[in-house]
Amino acid sequence: MIRVGLVGTGYAAKLRAEAVNQDDRAKLVGVAGHQPDKTAEFGHTHQTQAFNAWQELINAVDLVIICGVNSEHSKIAQSALESGRHVVVEYPLAIDLQSAQSAIELARSQNRLLHVEHIEILGGVHQAFLKSLAQIGTPFYARYITLTPQNPAPAKWTYNTSLFGFPLVGALSRLHRLIHVFGQVESVSCQNRYWNLNGDRYTGCMCKAQLNFKNGVIADVVYGKGETIWTSERKLEVQGDRGALIFDGDRGVLIHSDGASEIEVGARRGLFT
């Protein structure tokens, strides 16, 4: 039986704990988090031990699942791998390239699993996207927009540049969804703006990137959140030479010369259903 430890007490950690507890091949040994009260409550809810620090947790398990603050992912992964543990980490692996490369090299040298979880590619929208793509011929343009108004902006690590990372690094799934489908990126251009940036803390951001893929597809990615965003949007659009795909929220539509038809979209939570 694999002994599993969780680092983090948020939504992703909750789903991981539930999944581990339902699997007879694994035992959830414990959890570590930043806030002792919240960690203790999490441990009680999921019938596992609350550890004072992730360093202690690593020594008691075979596999570490990292679901905490983005900026700590690579440090915890590095330490776990050095201790001979297997690692599953929510994206991003790191908020800088050098740390990510170091963790990958260490996993190889230690012959240990290092899996970066991209739950978005297991969800219903992405699976419907993959299944429907051939029906629009050769794709040439994609646009992916996620806008989240929050007023007031929460005083959380997700609005902190040093903890969350650059917007499209912290929110890497927005890029990875397209890269998973269209392959190698040849060039990138990007613009970003923060509002009320005070030290590392901000109350709003708007980030736009254009990806030019080796296969000729051009993709625009827009990610915005906070007090300066006024409309909520989650929309993926792909144009091809024989049609288009539009996923607006959890609703999918195929458009071609014969008109428009609905695309069946499964559950958004993917692996965690």
C-alpha positions in Angstrom: 0.0 0.0 0.0 1.3 3.4 -1.0 1.6 5.9 1.9 0.4 9.3 0.6 1.0 12.8 2.1 -0.8 16.0 1.0 0.7 19.5 1.1 -2.1 22.0 1.0 -5.7 22.4 2.4 -7.6 24.1 -0.4 -10.1 22.8 -2.9 -7.6 20.7 -5.0 -6.3 19.1 -1.8 -9.8 18.3 -0.7 -10.5 16.5 -3.9 -7.2 14.7 -3.8 -7.9 13.5 -0.2 -11.2 12.2 -1.2 -9.7 10.3 -4.2 -6.9 8.7 -2.1 -9.3 7.7 0.7 -11.5 5.9 -1.9 -8.5 3.9 -3.3 -7.7 0.6 -1.5 -4.1 0.8 -2.9 -3.2 3.9 -1.0 -3.4 5.3 2.5 -3.6 9.0 3.3 -1.0 9.3 6.1 -1.2 13.0 6.7 -1.6 16.6 5.6 0.5 19.8 6.0 -0.6 23.4 5.5 0.2 27.0 6.4 -2.5 27.5 9.0 -2.5 25.1 12.0 -6.3 25.5 12.6 -7.2 24.9 9.0 -4.8 21.9 8.7 -6.2 20.3 11.9 -9.8 20.7 10.6 -8.7 19.2 7.2 -7.1 16.3 9.0 -10.2 15.7 11.1 -12.5 15.9 8.0 -10.4 13.4 6.0 -9.4 11.2 8.9 -5.7 11.8 8.6 -2.9 13.2 10.7 -2.2 17.0 10.7 1.6 17.6 10.5 3.2 20.8 11.7 5.4 21.2 8.6 5.7 19.6 5.2 9.3 18.6 6.0 8.0 16.3 8.7 5.3 14.9 6.3 7.8 14.0 3.6 9.7 11.6 6.0 6.5 9.6 6.7 5.3 8.8 3.2 6.1 7.2 -0.2 4.3 9.8 -2.4 3.8 13.5 -1.9 0.9 15.4 -3.5 1.6 19.1 -3.7 -1.5 21.3 -3.9 -0.4 24.5 -2.1 0.9 28.0 -3.0 2.5 28.1 -6.5 5.8 29.6 -5.3 6.4 26.6 -3.0 5.8 23.8 -5.5 9.4 23.4 -6.8 10.9 23.7 -3.3 8.7 21.0 -1.8 9.1 18.8 -4.9 12.9 19.2 -4.8 13.0 18.2 -1.1 10.7 15.2 -1.6 12.7 13.9 -4.6 16.0 14.3 -2.7 14.4 12.2 0.1 13.5 9.5 -2.5 9.8 10.2 -2.6 7.5 10.2 -5.6 5.8 13.5 -6.4 2.5 14.6 -7.9 2.2 18.4 -8.1 -0.6 20.6 -9.4 0.5 23.0 -12.1 2.8 24.9 -12.3 5.8 22.8 -11.3 7.6 26.0 -10.7 7.2 29.7 -11.3 10.6 30.0 -12.9 12.2 27.8 -15.6 15.5 27.0 -13.8 13.7 25.5 -10.8 11.4 23.4 -13.0 14.4 22.0 -15.0 16.2 21.2 -11.8 13.3 19.2 -10.4 12.9 17.3 -13.7 16.6 16.4 -13.7 16.5 15.3 -10.1 13.5 13.1 -10.7 15.4 11.4 -13.5 18.6 10.9 -11.5 16.6 9.6 -8.5 14.4 7.4 -10.8 11.3 8.8 -9.1 7.9 9.8 -10.5 7.4 13.5 -11.0 4.0 14.1 -12.4 2.6 17.6 -13.1 -1.2 17.5 -12.9 -3.0 19.4 -15.6 -6.6 18.6 -14.7 -8.0 20.8 -17.5 -7.1 18.2 -20.1 -9.2 15.5 -18.4 -12.3 17.6 -18.1 -15.4 17.5 -20.4 -14.6 20.7 -22.4 -11.1 19.6 -23.4 -12.3 16.0 -24.3 -15.1 17.5 -26.4 -12.6 19.9 -28.0 -10.3 17.0 -29.0 -13.1 14.8 -30.3 -14.7 17.6 -32.4 -11.5 19.2 -33.8 -11.4 17.1 -37.0 -14.8 18.3 -38.0 -13.6 21.8 -38.7 -10.9 20.8 -41.2 -7.5 22.5 -40.7 -7.5 24.9 -37.7 -5.7 28.2 -38.2 -6.9 30.4 -35.3 -7.8 30.0 -31.7 -9.0 32.4 -29.0 -9.2 31.5 -25.3 -10.6 34.0 -22.8 -11.1 33.6 -19.1 -12.2 36.7 -17.1 -13.2 36.6 -13.4 -14.5 39.8 -11.7 -13.8 39.9 -8.0 -14.6 43.1 -6.1 -13.1 43.5 -3.6 -10.2 41.3 -4.7 -9.6 38.7 -2.0 -6.5 39.1 0.2 -5.1 35.7 -1.0 -1.9 34.4 -2.5 -3.6 34.3 -5.9 -3.3 38.1 -6.0 0.4 38.1 -5.0 3.1 38.2 -7.7 5.7 36.4 -5.7 3.3 33.6 -4.6 1.2 33.1 -7.6 3.8 33.9 -10.3 3.3 35.8 -13.6 -0.4 35.5 -14.5 0.0 33.0 -17.4 2.5 31.0 -15.4 0.2 30.8 -12.3 -2.7 30.1 -14.7 -0.6 27.8 -16.9 -3.6 25.7 -17.8 -4.8 28.4 -20.2 -1.7 27.9 -22.3 -1.4 24.1 -21.8 -4.9 23.4 -23.1 -3.8 24.8 -26.5 -0.3 23.4 -26.5 -1.7 19.9 -25.7 -3.8 20.2 -28.9 -1.7 22.2 -31.3 1.8 21.1 -30.3 5.1 23.1 -30.4 5.1 26.9 -30.0 7.4 28.8 -32.3 7.1 32.3 -30.9 5.3 34.1 -28.1 4.4 37.8 -27.5 2.7 38.9 -24.3 1.5 42.0 -22.5 0.4 42.3 -18.9 -1.0 45.0 -16.6 -1.5 45.1 -12.9 -3.8 47.5 -11.0 -2.9 48.9 -7.6 0.3 47.0 -7.4 1.7 47.5 -3.9 4.8 45.5 -3.2 3.7 42.0 -4.4 0.0 42.6 -3.9 -2.4 43.7 -6.6 -6.2 44.1 -7.0 -6.5 43.3 -10.7 -4.7 42.1 -13.7 -5.1 41.7 -17.5 -2.7 39.5 -19.4 -2.8 38.8 -23.1 -0.5 36.4 -25.0 -0.3 35.4 -28.7 1.1 32.0 -29.5 2.4 31.2 -33.0 2.5 27.4 -33.3 4.8 25.5 -35.6 1.9 24.0 -37.5 0.7 27.5 -38.4 -2.1 28.0 -35.9 -2.2 31.5 -34.2 -3.8 31.6 -30.8 -4.7 34.6 -28.6 -5.0 33.9 -24.8 -6.6 36.5 -22.5 -6.6 36.1 -18.7 -8.0 38.7 -16.3 -9.3 38.9 -12.8 -10.0 41.2 -9.9 -11.6 44.6 -9.3 -11.1 46.0 -12.8 -12.8 43.1 -14.6 -16.6 43.7 -14.9 -17.8 40.7 -16.9 -17.4 37.0 -16.3 -16.3 35.0 -19.3 -14.9 31.5 -20.1 -14.8 31.0 -23.8 -12.7 28.9 -26.2 -13.1 29.5 -30.0 -11.3 27.6 -32.8 -11.6 28.6 -36.4 -10.8 26.0 -39.2 -11.1 26.0 -43.0 -14.3 23.9 -42.8 -15.9 25.2 -39.6 -15.5 26.5 -36.1 -15.8 25.3 -32.5 -17.1 27.5 -29.7 -17.1 26.4 -26.1 -18.8 29.1 -24.0 -18.7 28.0 -20.4 -19.7 24.3 -20.4 -21.7 24.6 -23.7 -20.2 23.6 -27.0 -21.3 24.4 -30.5 -20.0 23.2 -33.9 -20.5 25.6 -36.8 -20.1 24.6 -40.4 -21.7 25.1 -43.8 -24.8 23.2 -42.9 -25.4 25.3 -39.8 -24.8 24.9 -36.1 -25.1 21.9 -33.8 -24.6 21.3 -30.1 -21.5 19.4 -28.9 -22.0 17.1 -25.9 -19.7 18.2 -23.1 -19.1 16.0 -20.1 -18.2 16.9 -16.5 -15.8 19.8 -16.0 -14.1 18.2 -13.0 -12.6 15.4 -15.1 -10.5 13.0 -12.9 -12.2 14.1 -9.7 -15.8 13.0 -10.7 
